[in-house]
Amino acid sequence: MAGGKDGIDRGAFEGDELEGKCVVVIGGSMGIGRATAELVLRQGAKVVLTSRDQARAAKAAGELAAATGSNKIVPAAIEITRRAEVEAFLASHAKFDHLILPGAHAHRLDFAKLDEKLARESFDTKVWGPFLAAYDGRRHMNRGGSIVFYSGAASRRPLKGYVVGAAIDGAIDAATRALAWEMAAEGIRVNCISPGIIDTDVVRRGRTEEEYRKIRQSHAERVPLNRLGTAMECAQGALYLMICGFVTGEVLAIDGGAEASP
């Protein structure tokens, strides 16, 4: 099968490792979540894909079904910060096997003029929402399944102006390791993807083509691989964490070598 725009051959990831499994992807209508949904569909899984907007979820589901040839995809709309709504949603799809939580993008807030309201909103959507979804969702999961959080390289390589994001990423990394112990007795593994700068709509949003080009170049120059990552490369990491049964408490860096940068 021909590669996509990111140069990745989707056919290389077709198989049956997740055949008969159900994977819930909260935030799966775009970016990393959508790429993850695509890969697990290609592995034979049923996917429950969510967005905040039902129409957006349905559109993504239709496009993924056409791309993969799989009709094992269910779109749904939920708001990650509404705990009762999220738990009811998860209960309605019990028992499922894997819970993928790409989370939301944290606001880039100026430290000198910190907006407390936006900072708290960022924690609610990227930390508390996914954390409580995992906490409540474990009761509706099969033993042998896993939870995959998403944090970010800012916990290890902070950027000026992204202090709230760095704190959020660090909180998710720490929670991943602690939850691995807490959920082991329930037969659930807990891991995390820690991406570097990934070339998704978040990078492009609100920027002119020239601004977009410059920010890509600037970030690329900071890592040995000299480019931004792709959503599909993050999805590959998530697939590994779902399939490998001897990995838990892992924070997997997918960052182009940022950790090795001086």
N, C-alpha and C positions, 0 to 999 in steps of 0.2 A: 504494500500500500504506500502511496506517495506520502512524503512528509508534508507537514503543515507549513504555515508561514514562519514558524519558529525553527524549521529544519528538522523537526523530530518525526521519525517514522512511527505513526500510530500503530501500524501493523505489528511492529515489534512487541507491542504490549497487549496483543490479543491472546487470550488463553482462557483457562478455566479455574485459576487459583481461587476465585471468589464465587464460583458457580454455586447457586443455592443460598448465597448469603444476601443479607439486606444491609445496605449502607445508607445512613442518613447524613446528608450534607446540608448543614445549616449555613445559608449564604452561598448557594450553589448556582446562582443565575449568571455570574460573571467572574472574570479573573481566575484566581487560584481555585476557588470552590468549583467553578464550572469545569476547569481542566481536570480536577480530581474526579468529578462525576463522570466525565467522559472516559477516563482510564478504567474506573471500576466497572462501568458498563461493558467495556471491551473485555473485562475479565469474567463476565458472565453474571455479575451481581444485579440484584434489583436495587434501584436508587430512588430514595425519597429526597427530592431537591426542594429547598425553600428559598424564598425571597421575601422581602417585606411587602412586595406587591404581587398579587395573584397573576395578573396579566404577564408580568415579567417572568415569573416562574414558569408559566405555561408556555411562553415563547421559547425560553431556554430549553425546556423539556422537549418541545417539538423539534427544535434544531438539533439537539443531541441525539434524539431518536433517528433522525434522518442521517446524521453523520456516522452513527455506529451500527445502524440496522437493528437496534434493540428497542423493543417496546416495553421493557421492564423499568419504566421511569414514571414516578408520580410527583407532580408539582404541588406545592402547597405554599401558603403565605403565613408567616408568623413574624412577630417582633421579639427579638432575642431578649429585650429588657423586661418583658412581661412574663414573669416566672410561671404563674398559673397557666397562662396560655401555652407556654412552651412545654410544660409538663403534660398537659392534656394532649397536646400534639404528639409527644413522644409515646405516651401511653396508647394512643390510637394506632400506632405502628408497631407495637410489641408483638413478638419479641424480635428485635433487630440485632445485628452483629457488630457493626462499627458505627461510631458517631464521629463525624468530621466537623470541626469548628473553626473555619477560616477566620471568623471574627470580622470586625469592622476596622476601618482605618482611623487611627487616633488623630485628633486635631493637632496641627503643628502650631504650638502656642509660644508666643514671645515670653521668655522667662521674666524679663523686666516688667512686663505688664500682664501678668498671668491672669487669665480669665477663669475663675474658680468654677463657674457653671459649665463651661466647655470642658474643663479638665475632669470634672465629675462625670459628665456625659461620656467622655472617652473611656473612663474606667468602667462605667456601667455597661457600655456596649462591647468592649473588648476584653474585660476581665470578669466582672460579676455575671454578665449574661452567659458567656460560655462556661464559667465555673459552675454556676447553678444548674445549667443544662446537663452538665456531666454528672453532678451530684444527684439530681433527680432522675436523669436518664438511665443510670446504672441499674435501677430496679426493673427496667424494661428491656434489658439486654441479655443475650445468651452468654453463658460461660464460654470462654475462649475468644471473646471479642475484644475490641480495643476502642480507645478514645484517642483522637489526634487533635491537639490544640495547635494554634499558630501564634507565634510570638514575633520576634524580629531581631535583627542583628544589633539594634540600638542598645540592647542590654549588655552587649559585649564591646561594641564599637559606637559609643554615643556620638550623635551629631549635634552641633551647636543649634539651638532653637527647637530641639526635639526632646526636651527633658521629660515631659509627661509621657511621651512615647517610650522612652528608655525605661522609665519606672514601670510602665505597663508591661513591657516585654520581660523585664526582670521578674515581675510578679507571676507571670504565666510560666516562665521557666521554673521558678521555685515550686509553684503549685504542681507542675507536672511531676517533679521528682517525689514530692510528698504524697501525691495521690497514687503514684505507682505502688507505694507501700499500703495505703489505705484500701485500695481496690483489689489487691492481689488475692485476698481471701475469697473474693467474689468471682474470681476467674477472669478479671478484666485487666488488660494491659493499658497503660497510659503513657503516651509519648507526645512529642511536640516537634513541629517544623519551625526552625528559626531562619527565615529568609533574609537575604540581603536586599538590595534594591532590585525589584522585579518589574519588568516592563509591562505593566498593565495600564488600564484606564486611569488609575490613581495618579500615575506619573504624568500622563498626558493632560488630565483634566484641568481646565482653566488656563492653559498655556498656549501661546502661539507656536507655530511649527518651529520657529527659530529658538524660542525658549525651551521647547521640548528637546531639540537637538543638543543644545548646550548643556542641559541638565543630564542627558544621557551620557554625553562625553565626559562631563565632570565626575559623575559617579563611576563610569567605566575605568577612568584613570586611577581610581583608588584601589583596584583589586588586580591580582595577577592575571586573571583571564581577560581583562580589558574589555568587558562588556557587561550589560545588565543581564540578569537571569530572566527566564520565561516562566509563565504560570505552569506550563506543562512540566518543566523540570522540578518545580515544587510538588506537583502532583505525583511525579515518579517517586519522590521521597515518601509521600503519604502512602502510596501503594506498598512500598517496602515495609513500612511500619505496620501496616495492616496484615501483611502476609507472613512476616517473620515472627514466629511465636515465642522466640527467646529474647525479645527486645522489649523492655519496659523502663520507664523513668528516663528515657533518652531524649535529649534536646538536639535534634539533628540540624546542623548548620548547612544551609544551601545558599552560599553567599559569594561564590566566585573566588574564594580565598581571602576574604576580608580578615579572617582571623590571623592569617599569616602576614598581613600587611604591616609595614613599619609604622 
